[in-house]
Amino acid sequence: MENNKIAVGLDIGTTKIVAMIGRKNEYNKIEVVGIGKAKSLGVKRGVVSNITQTIQSIQQAVDEAESVSGQTIKEVVVGIAGQHIRSLHHSDYITRNNADEVIDQLDIENLVNQVHKLVMLPGEEIIHVLPQEFKVDSQADIKEPIGMYGGRLEANFHVVVGQVSSIRNIGRCVKSADLGLSDVTLEPLASASAVLSLEEKEAGVALIDIGGGTTDLAIFKDGIIRHTAVIPFGGNVITDDIKEGCSIIEKQAELLKIKFGSAWPGENKETEIVSIPGLRGREPKEITLKNLSKIIHARVQEIIEQVYLEIKNYGHETAKGKLIAGIVLTGGGAQLKHLRQLVEYITGMDARIGFPNEHLAGDSDDVLSSPSFATAVGLLMEGLAKETKQEEPEEEGIDQVVENIASQDEVEQAQEEKPKKVKNKKPFFEKFIEGLKDFLDNAE
């Protein structure tokens, strides 16, 4: 059991930084061997705003995880979110030199690399290129083109874009905390792998991850990611509103929200009152729970309406884009009382709270299956999947992109058919991470 590879997920959030160490057990479930948490002081709305404080928080979380687990952390998988993330749709095609040969891995790589040449706004970088469906010659809606004949290969892509400086700043913080960067991934995608089932992704589902500084959205349909968005509001703005509305300090506002907060104002009677100690020698404040839930309700409604606008933009109201599995809510903000009912009321879609316990070993601590750890569990899963892949050398030539569009069997079959054509070529995103590492090394 000890020789099992460990991996580490590092979730750099606006309210907390979590380092989670884990490994796969014999049942292929994730056994978390250590977890460390630190208050995040240098991050605003998912973007690093104070490098020194962020480095200290990362070190604190990592030290705690190391002392709990007895393991030494060398490399981490980091998530990126933040208000600078945006996504767009793009279609591109390549004309193949030899239409008499079947389409293989290399053709898909060429097509994906072509999308990476898209001209972005200054200071932006493509983070993920995710194929939606392919078209070979005039045959449309092809899920897996490998092994087919055709002269022209075309695909629709979901392209996720972010600011280079924000991504580099995160890399810089990780490196300055004496850690290696084994992978960078989009946080909504990490949360999705932790809390969504394959059936939900197939039927169509919107994952809403309500964090402290941002609310992330990832929409899946037919098993493929269709839309991502980051909305620059989260649980912190609710706390700020309570602080302003009730004239109390932030710590008290946060406690009120967690203990007594509800997203549904009809729930509380006028007579329910909470007394809050005044500051140094001042009279205590009395706050009615009805008032509190009115403040929370107004802000939560605003966040949900913004997310719902994104779901509509994706095309939820069209017959083809209908999300049968509705909405899954996760992240720390999903723990707010009656949030599910409010979401169902505003969107008219079914909703459930997403707990990241499906992939965790049965004897895991209950704390870990809290929605606020969904991203950390997802990042850890990503790291473990990468470890597994590295152990199997024959899979090294398979591009990351194909993992998104093909089942492993089909990929292996395609490799057996044409072993000569699959070069040991690194996926673009790995090159991007290596480029980021080089940049950080030279920036010393």
N, C-alpha and C positions, 0 to 999 in steps of 0.2 A: 504493500500500500504506500510505503514511504517514497518509493521511486516515482510515484505519480507526479507529473509536472504541475507546478502551481502557476497561477496567473494572478494579476492584480488589476482591478478596475479602479480608476481614480475619477470621481465625479466632482468637478470643480463647479460648485453651484453658487448662487448669489447669497444664500443663507447659511449653507454648510458645505464643508468639503469632506467627502467620504473616501477612505481607502479600504477596499475589500479584497482580502486574499482568499483564494479558494482553489479547489482541485476537483476533478471528476472522481466519483466513487465507482465501485464495480457495477453499479446499476446505471451508470452514465448520468447520474444526477450530480448536482453541484453541492459540494461540501464546503461551507465557508469556515475557514480555519482561523480567521482573524478579521476584525473590523475596527477601524479607527475613525473618529469623527472630530472635526474642529469647526469652530465658528468661522464663517468666511467673512473677512473684513474688507478685503481689497477687490471685491467683485461687485459690479453694478449691472443689473439687467443682463447677466450672463457674460459680460465683457470685463476683462481685468482692468481695474482702474488704479490699483496700487500694487506694483510688482512686489515690493518688499513685504508687505503684509500678506499677500497671497502665498509667497514662498514660505513664510513662517507658518501659515495655516496648513499648507501641504505637508511641511515637515512634522508638524504636530500630529496630524492625522496618520501619517505614515509611521511615525514612532510608536503611536498607540497600537496600530495594527500589528507592527512587528513584535511588540512586547507581549501582546495577547497570544500571538500565534507561534512565537519562537522562530519565525522565518525571517530571512533578510530580503528586503525588496530591492530588486535591481532595475526592473523595467515595469512600466505601467501602460495600460490602455486608457487614453484620455478621451472624454467626450467634449464636443464643442456645440455650443448653442449661442444664444445672444441675439440681439436685435439686428445684427448685421447679416444674418442668414436670409437668403431669399431663394426661391426656386423658379425655374422657367421650363417651358416645353420647347423642344426643338426636334426637327426631323432632318435626317441626313442620309446620304446614300453613297455607296462606292460601286464603280463598274469593275467587275472582275476580269482579269486578263484572259482566263481560260474557263469558259462556261461549261466545258466538258468535264471539269473536275468538280467533285462535290464541295460544298461550302464547309470550311473547317474553322477551328479556333482562331487561326491567324486572320481570317477575313473579319471576324467579329472584332478582334483587337484593332485591326486597321480602321474599322468603322468608328470604334470608340475613340481611338487616338485622334481621328479627324474631328470629332466633337470637341475634344480638348483644345483644338486650335481656335475655337470660337473667340471672337474678340469681346472681352468683358469691359466693364467700366474701369477706369483707372483705380488701381489698388485692390481689385477683386480677383479672386482665384476660384477656379472650379474645384469643388471638394468631392462631389460624387457625380458620376454619370451612370444613370440607371436605365437600362433598356426597358421599354414598355412592351411593344410588340413589333414583329418584323414583317417585312413585305419582300417576297422574292419574285422578281420580274413583276407580273401583275397580280400575283396571288397574295392577298392581304391577310391580316390577323394570324400570323404564324408565331407560335410561342417559342419554338426551338428550330432554328434554320439549319443547325449542323447536320451534315449528311445529305442535304438536298442539292439538286442541281439548279443553276440559275446564273444569269449574267449580271444582274443588278441586284444588289442587296441593300435594302432600305430599312430604317427603323425610326420609331418615335422614341425620344429620350426624355427622361425627367432629370434635369440638371440642377444640382444644388450648388449655390455660389455663396462665398463668404469673403470677408475682408482679410487680406493677407496679414495686415498688421495685427489684427486681433488674434489670428491663429498663431502667429509667431510669438506674440506675447505669452500665450498659454504655454507654448513650447519652451520659451525662455524660463518661465517660472518652474516648470517641471525639471529642466536641466539644472537650474540653479539650486534645486533641492536635492541635487546629486542622484537624479533618477534618469533612466533611459526611457525613450519614448518608443514603445513597441508598435503602437498603432494609434490613429486618431479617427474617431468616428462621430457621426452626427447623433446628438443625444436623443432626439425623438426616435431614431432607428434603434438605438440601444434599448430604450424603454419598451419599444414595440416587441423586440425579441424576448424581453423578460415577461410581459404580461398578456400577449395576444396568442390565441391558439391558431393553428393552421386553418381550421374551419372558418374562423372569423375572418381571417385575411382573404380566404377564398370568397366568402359570401359578400364581403364589403364591410369595412369597419373604419371608424375614425377614432384614433387614439388621441386623447387630450391629456397632456402631462402638465399639471398646474404646479409650477415650481415657485420659488420665492420671488425671483425677479422676472421670469418670463413664463409664458404658457406656450408649450410646443404642440404642434399638431402633425400627425402623420396619418395619411389616408391610404388604405390598402383595398384593392379589389382584384378578384381573380388571382389572388396570391402574390400580386405585384404591388410595389409601392407606387402610388399614383400622384400624391401631392404632399408637400411638406411646407410648413410655415412656422415662423416664430413670432408670437405676439408679445410686445414689450411690456406686458403687465403680468403680475402674479400675486401671490399671497401678501407680499410686502405692501402693495398699494392698499390692500384691505386694512392692514394694520395701521398704515399712515392715516387712512380716513377715520378709523376709530380714535386714533390719537388726537387728531384735529377736532373731530366732532364731539368728543367727550372731554377735551382739555386734560389729557392725562399723559404720562410718559410712555415711551415706546414699549418698555418691558411689560408694563401693566396692560397696554393695549393688546400685545401679543398673547398674554395669558388669558385675557378676557375672550379673545377670539377663539382660542383653543378650548377653553373650559366651557364657556357659555354661548359661543357664537352659533348662529344658525342662519342658513341662507333663505329661510322661509319666514317672513315677518308675522304671518297669521298665527304662528305656533305659540307665541308668548302672550301672557296676560299683562295688562297694565300694572298689575300689583306686584309682579316679579321684579325685585330690585336687588342690585349688587352694591355693596358698600366698598369703596376703594380708599385705602389709607391716604391721607393727604401728605404732601411733602413737608418734612420737618416742622412740626408744630402747627400745621394748618389743619383745618377741619376735613374730615373724610368726605369723599364725593359719593353721591348716590346716583347710580345709573340704572335706568329701567332696561330690562332685557328686550322689551319691544323696540326701544330706540336703537339698541345695539344691533338687533337683527335687521332693522330698516337700513342702517348704514351699510351693513355687510351685503344685504340683498341688492342695493343699488349698484355697488361696485361689481359684485359677482355677475349681475345681469349684463353689465357692460362688457365684461371679459367674454362671457358665453356668446353674446351677440356678435362680437368681433370674430370669434372662432367659427360661429355658424355662417357668417358671411364668407369665410374661406371655404367652408364645406360646400356652400352653394356655388362659389366660383369654380370649384372642382367639377361641379355638374351633378350634384346629388339628386337634383329634381328631374334629371333626364332618366329615361327608362334604362339606358345602358349603365348609368353611373350610380344606380340606387344602392345604398349601403344597407343591406339586409340585416347585418348584425348590429347596426346602430352605433352607439358611442361607448367607448371604454375610458373611464376617468382614472388617472393615476397621478403620482407626485404627491408631495406633502399637502397641497391644497385640496386634494380629493377627500381628505379626512374631515372636511367641514360638514357639520350636520345638515341633512336635508338638501345637500348639493345635487344629489342624483335626481330628486324629484323636480328641482328647479330646472335642471338641464332638460329633462324629459318635457317639461311644461313649455320651455322656450322653443325647443327644436322639433317637438313632436316625434322624436326618435327614441327607441329603447336605449336605456343606459345601464351600465353596471360599473362597479368600482373594480379596478384591476390590481390584484395583489401579485407580487412576483414570486409566488411560492410553488408554481407548477414545476419549475426546473430545479428547485432546491431539494436536498436530501430530506427524508421524512423527519429526522430528528433535529432539524435546524431550529434555532432559537426563534420564538414567535416574533421578536423585534424585527428580524430580517424580512419577514413577509409584509412589512408595512409598505404602503404605496410610496412612501417617501424614499425608499431604497430601490425603487424600480430601475432607475438609470444605472446605479452602481452595479446591480445584479446583471443588467444587460451588458455593461462594459466588461464585467468579469467573464460572462459567457463568450463575448467576442474574443477575449484574450485566450480563453481555453480552446476555442475553435481554431485559433491561429496556431496554438501549440500542437494540437492534434495533427493539423495539416503539415507542420514542419517535420513531424515524426515520420510522415509517409512520403518518401522522396519522389515516388512516381507521380504525385499530384502537384509537384512544384510548378510545372509549366502551365497549370490551369489558371486562367485569369480570374480575378475577383468577380468580374462582371458576370462570368458564366455561372458562378455560384448563385447569382440572383435569378438566373433565368432557366437553369436546367437542373434536373435532379442529378445526383452524383453518378448514378448508373449510366445515364445518357452520356455524360461527359467522358466517363471511362471507356464507354463503348466507342465514342468518337475518337478517343486517343488510340485505341487498339486498331481501329480501321486505318488511321493515318499517322503512325508514330513519327514519320519523318517530318511532317509539316508543323507539329506543335513544338515550337522552339521554347527553350527555357527563358521566356521573356517575362520581365517583371510587369505586373499590372501598373498602370499609370499612377494609381494612388500610392503604391509602395514607393515608386520613384519620387513622388511628391513628398512623402515622409522623409525619404533619404535626403532629398534636397533641403528640407526643413532642418534636418540634423546637421548637414554640412554648413548651412547658413548660420546655425547657432554656434557651431564649433568655431567658425571664422569670426563670429561677432565678439569673441572673448576680448 
